[in-house]
Amino acid sequence: MKRFVLDTNIVVSGLFWDGPPRKLLAHEPAVFSRHTSAPLVEELEDVLSRTKFAARIALSPLSIRQLVEAYLQSANLVIPHPLAGIAPDPDDDVVIGTAVAANADLIVTGDGGLLSVEHYLNIRIVSVMEALNLILADR
């Protein structure tokens, strides 16, 4: 079973909009295991709390906390490996560090800077479409 770390942008997109990120989030845990870390959970809470998402949250039957908790029920929490200087944006190093700690196969992101890294150690950094294609290929 492949091990994935989903970047916050993928989780938020999957929670609020139809499309590839939602399809990825909808896969059963038996298809791939999701991994995250406290810094990524904090970022998710921060992003969901932004004014631009207030209308989406208002339409949801779940609060921000409940959305985060629902995501956490399908993810394994790890302590990120400390890394610096890997990604163009230093904030993305925690995503890579989370993947290292999780012994992940893939980081799934829509972030162009993080995608530009392409891989770190044995971890591929891919778009959501690439991740969905890999899941289909494994079946």
C-alpha positions as CSV (number, residue, x, y, z in Angstrom):
1,M,0.0,0.0,0.0
2,K,1.3,3.4,-1.0
3,R,1.8,6.1,1.7
4,F,0.8,9.6,0.8
5,V,1.2,13.1,2.4
6,L,-1.5,15.4,1.1
7,D,-0.5,19.1,1.0
8,T,-3.0,21.5,2.6
9,N,-4.1,22.9,-0.7
10,I,-5.2,19.4,-1.8
11,V,-7.1,18.8,1.4
12,V,-8.9,22.2,1.3
13,S,-9.8,21.7,-2.4
14,G,-11.1,18.2,-1.7
15,L,-13.2,19.4,1.2
16,F,-14.9,22.2,-0.7
17,W,-15.0,21.5,-4.4
18,D,-15.8,18.6,-6.8
19,G,-12.9,17.5,-8.8
20,P,-9.7,15.5,-8.6
21,P,-8.8,16.5,-5.0
22,R,-12.2,15.3,-3.8
23,K,-11.8,12.1,-5.7
24,L,-8.5,11.5,-4.0
25,L,-10.0,12.2,-0.6
26,A,-12.9,9.9,-1.3
27,H,-10.6,6.9,-1.8
28,E,-10.9,4.3,1.0
29,P,-8.0,4.1,3.4
30,A,-7.3,0.6,2.0
31,V,-6.2,2.2,-1.3
32,F,-3.5,4.3,0.2
33,S,-2.6,5.5,3.7
34,R,-2.6,9.2,4.5
35,H,-0.1,10.8,6.7
36,T,0.0,14.3,8.2
37,S,1.7,16.2,11.1
38,A,0.8,18.7,13.7
39,P,2.2,21.6,11.6
40,L,0.1,20.6,8.6
41,V,-3.0,20.2,10.8
42,E,-2.4,23.7,12.2
43,E,-2.0,25.0,8.7
44,L,-5.2,23.4,7.6
45,E,-7.1,25.0,10.5
46,D,-5.5,28.4,9.7
47,V,-6.5,28.1,6.0
48,L,-10.0,27.0,6.8
49,S,-10.3,30.0,9.1
50,R,-9.5,32.6,6.4
51,T,-12.2,35.0,5.4
52,K,-12.3,33.8,1.8
53,F,-13.6,30.4,3.0
54,A,-16.2,31.8,5.4
55,A,-19.1,31.3,3.0
56,R,-18.0,27.7,2.3
57,I,-17.8,26.9,6.0
58,A,-21.2,28.5,6.5
59,L,-22.7,26.1,3.9
60,S,-21.0,23.1,5.5
61,P,-22.9,21.1,8.2
62,L,-19.5,20.8,10.0
63,S,-17.5,23.4,11.8
64,I,-13.8,24.0,11.0
65,R,-12.9,21.8,14.0
66,Q,-15.2,19.0,12.8
67,L,-13.8,19.2,9.3
68,V,-10.3,18.9,10.6
69,E,-11.3,16.0,12.9
70,A,-13.0,14.2,10.1
71,Y,-9.8,14.5,8.0
72,L,-7.7,13.3,10.9
73,Q,-9.8,10.2,11.3
74,S,-8.5,9.1,7.9
75,A,-4.8,10.1,8.4
76,N,-1.9,8.9,10.5
77,L,-0.2,11.6,12.5
78,V,3.6,11.7,12.5
79,I,6.3,14.1,13.8
80,P,8.0,15.8,10.8
81,H,11.6,15.2,10.3
82,P,13.4,18.6,10.6
83,L,14.5,19.8,7.2
84,A,15.6,23.2,5.8
85,G,16.5,24.4,2.3
86,I,14.8,21.7,0.3
87,A,11.8,23.5,-1.2
88,P,11.9,27.0,-2.8
89,D,9.4,28.1,-0.1
90,P,10.8,27.3,3.4
91,D,7.2,26.7,4.6
92,D,7.1,23.6,2.3
93,D,10.0,21.9,4.0
94,V,7.6,20.7,6.7
95,V,5.5,18.9,4.0
96,I,8.7,17.1,2.9
97,G,9.7,16.5,6.5
98,T,6.3,15.0,7.2
99,A,6.7,12.7,4.2
100,V,10.2,11.6,5.4
101,A,8.8,10.8,8.9
102,A,5.9,8.9,7.3
103,N,8.2,7.0,5.0
104,A,5.8,8.2,2.3
105,D,5.9,7.2,-1.3
106,L,4.2,10.4,-2.5
107,I,3.6,14.0,-1.6
108,V,0.5,15.2,-3.5
109,T,0.3,19.0,-4.0
110,G,-0.9,21.7,-6.3
111,D,1.9,24.0,-5.2
112,G,4.1,24.8,-8.2
113,G,7.2,25.5,-6.0
114,L,6.8,22.2,-4.2
115,L,6.1,20.3,-7.5
116,S,9.4,21.8,-8.9
117,V,11.3,19.8,-6.3
118,E,10.0,16.6,-8.1
119,H,11.4,14.2,-5.5
120,Y,13.3,14.0,-2.2
121,L,15.0,10.7,-1.2
122,N,12.5,8.0,-2.3
123,I,9.5,10.4,-2.2
124,R,8.0,11.6,-5.4
125,I,6.2,15.0,-5.4
126,V,3.2,14.8,-7.8
127,S,0.0,16.6,-8.8
128,V,-3.3,15.2,-7.8
129,M,-3.9,13.8,-11.3
130,E,-0.6,12.0,-11.2
131,A,-1.6,10.5,-7.8
132,L,-5.0,9.4,-9.1
133,N,-3.4,7.8,-12.2
134,L,-0.9,5.9,-9.9
135,I,-3.8,4.6,-7.8
136,L,-5.6,3.4,-11.0
137,A,-2.4,1.8,-12.2
138,D,-2.0,-0.1,-8.9
139,R,-5.4,-1.7,-9.2
